[in-house]
Amino acid sequence: MESVEPDTTKTVMMNGKSRYYEPAPTDIDVENFRKVLQSRRSVRKFTSKPIPEAVLDDCLDMAMLAPNSSGLQPWTFYVVRSPDKKKQMVKACMSQLAASTAQELIVCVARTDRIDEFARQMLREWPTPTLPTVVKRYYQLIPLSYNPGPLNSFAAVKKSAVALGGLFTAVPRGPFNRQDVKLWATKSTALACENLVLALRAYGFDTCMMEGFDEVRVRKILNLSSAELPIMVIGAGERELDGVFWPQVRFDRELFIRKV
Ligand SMILES: Cc1cc2nc3c(=O)[nH]c(=O)nc-3n(C[C@H](O)[C@H](O)[C@H](O)COP(=O)(O)O)c2cc1C
């Protein structure tokens, strides 16, 4: 895969200041994009055609292009390859057809244990020659802001302080406690999951996201720590002719969209 690095040599003058400039392509075919979105279905029966390794790797790379909170990429994708682990994983997915017929099983894990490490890495790998002070401060504070402390003790203090400050101005209301931080990691990881399934679709392969799995068993198979939360298992492969079980259902858009 050709990696797409932002070209930090590109700058534009704005109000007398030199600014980073990354032009967006203007030739994207919306209809092809729509075709990918519309043809993505939850496929629960796959053929025996393998997904080429280069395709899967490219799709995983595209998954990791997903937006993610503070750029901290709180995810790990476990591609289950050992036949023994795969067998156990199918069982952990309650032997759903979407798991047992899948060519690949990818366990998508939201992580809360690499926040400090990645905040430091961000400071080391910041992509412009000079590190803006505001960025430096932001990432230096991250270990403090995302740390719930023993028995959520920091969380309680922070919550009270923020509630007080919030009387006077807009303030971020979390994440404070361990549960908040898990939700924080889950949001970004779910976005990467969506990227992954759409990327596979664009290559002509299909997927089924599954949260129908036994978390205790999945944790055991992958030896996950308590800071690693398996949010879904994605079964992937080529769609079998009868791999989509019924037409897609979406309720009236009026139920979901409010222009306020
Ligand atoms: C988080 C999540 C978990 C899901 N878990 C399962 C599952 O365990 N088994 C399954 O067959 N489908 C599962 N699905 C698929 C949904 O049932 C499916 O997305 C929904 O019915 C809409 O159909 P569509 O994906 O074809 O549009 C899951 C989907 C999501 C987003």
The ligand as an SDF file (V2000), in Angstrom:
LIG
                    3D

 31 33  0  0  0  0  0  0  0  0999 V2000
  -22.1030   -3.3330   17.2730 C   0  0  0  0  0  0  0  0  0  0  0  0
  -22.7960   -4.3410   16.4140 C   0  0  0  0  0  0  0  0  0  0  0  0
  -22.9480   -5.6360   16.8580 C   0  0  0  0  0  0  0  0  0  0  0  0
  -23.5600   -6.6010   16.0580 C   0  0  0  0  0  0  0  0  0  0  0  0
  -23.6000   -7.8930   16.4900 N   0  0  0  0  0  0  0  0  0  0  0  0
  -24.0790   -8.8470   15.6560 C   0  0  0  0  0  0  0  0  0  0  0  0
  -24.0010  -10.2180   16.0090 C   0  0  0  0  0  0  0  0  0  0  0  0
  -23.4870  -10.5950   17.0440 O   0  0  0  0  0  0  0  0  0  0  0  0
  -24.4850  -11.1180   15.1440 N   0  0  0  0  0  0  0  0  0  0  0  0
  -25.0510  -10.7680   13.9460 C   0  0  0  0  0  0  0  0  0  0  0  0
  -25.4630  -11.6380   13.2050 O   0  0  0  0  0  0  0  0  0  0  0  0
  -25.1150   -9.4580   13.5810 N   0  0  0  0  0  0  0  0  0  0  0  0
  -24.6410   -8.5030   14.4000 C   0  0  0  0  0  0  0  0  0  0  0  0
  -24.6700   -7.1890   14.0190 N   0  0  0  0  0  0  0  0  0  0  0  0
  -25.2240   -6.8170   12.7270 C   0  0  0  0  0  0  0  0  0  0  0  0
  -26.5510   -6.1020   12.8790 C   0  0  0  0  0  0  0  0  0  0  0  0
  -27.5480   -7.0160   13.2080 O   0  0  0  0  0  0  0  0  0  0  0  0
  -26.8210   -5.3990   11.5470 C   0  0  0  0  0  0  0  0  0  0  0  0
  -25.8500   -4.4070   11.3550 O   0  0  0  0  0  0  0  0  0  0  0  0
  -28.2070   -4.7450   11.5020 C   0  0  0  0  0  0  0  0  0  0  0  0
  -29.2040   -5.7140   11.5870 O   0  0  0  0  0  0  0  0  0  0  0  0
  -28.3910   -3.9460   10.2250 C   0  0  0  0  0  0  0  0  0  0  0  0
  -28.1610   -4.7290    9.0610 O   0  0  0  0  0  0  0  0  0  0  0  0
  -27.0450   -4.3220    7.9920 P   0  0  0  0  0  0  0  0  0  0  0  0
  -25.7130   -4.3180    8.7040 O   0  0  0  0  0  0  0  0  0  0  0  0
  -27.0780   -5.3980    6.9410 O   0  0  0  0  0  0  0  0  0  0  0  0
  -27.3690   -2.9760    7.4730 O   0  0  0  0  0  0  0  0  0  0  0  0
  -24.0720   -6.2360   14.8000 C   0  0  0  0  0  0  0  0  0  0  0  0
  -23.9180   -4.9150   14.3610 C   0  0  0  0  0  0  0  0  0  0  0  0
  -23.2800   -3.9860   15.1440 C   0  0  0  0  0  0  0  0  0  0  0  0
  -23.0770   -2.5840   14.6210 C   0  0  0  0  0  0  0  0  0  0  0  0
  1  2  1  0
  2  3  1  0
  2 30  2  0
  3  4  2  0
  4  5  1  0
  4 28  1  0
  5  6  2  0
  6  7  1  0
  6 13  1  0
  7  8  2  0
  7  9  1  0
  9 10  1  0
 10 11  2  0
 10 12  1  0
 12 13  2  0
 13 14  1  0
 14 15  1  0
 14 28  1  0
 15 16  1  0
 16 17  1  0
 16 18  1  0
 18 19  1  0
 18 20  1  0
 20 21  1  0
 20 22  1  0
 22 23  1  0
 23 24  1  0
 24 25  2  0
 24 26  1  0
 24 27  1  0
 28 29  2  0
 29 30  1  0
 30 31  1  0
M  END
$$$$
